[in-house]
């Protein structure tokens, strides 16, 4: 008998003083970074090259960028890590390091290597809703997130 997959429990965490690292600076990384900057002032991006949008965020003091290729010790002091590189070997190393050190990790390219899923976010002031479909149906999660955003707009 196949094991059923339970839905993930929605856990809201105070990231304001947590050290959050995003390794990579591509399209997916940028989306994660944009969302995370609303919740922490301690976001570090590790990537050898970054795009103008991330450079502007750095100039504004919203993120810190370490311009280099990832090495394992880079994330030793992290509380939470997003592995968003296009290199599977690097993502696998990030996952291994995080598991060994008890750091929460999300490997964007492999849902089996995620301690948490990155939710669709709907936010208005201090009201925040996160939506996930357990990493299986992104269209449903996106639609639900958009509906919740509409509801939050109507409430204000």
ABEGO torsion letter per residue (X at the ends): XBBBBBBBBBBBBBAAABBBBBBEABAAAAAAAAAAAAABABBBBBBABBBAAAAAAAAAGABBBBBBBBBAAAAAABABBBBABABAAAAAAAAAAAAAAGBBBBBAABAAABABBBBBBBBBEABBBBBBAGGABAAAAAAAAAAAAAAAAAAX
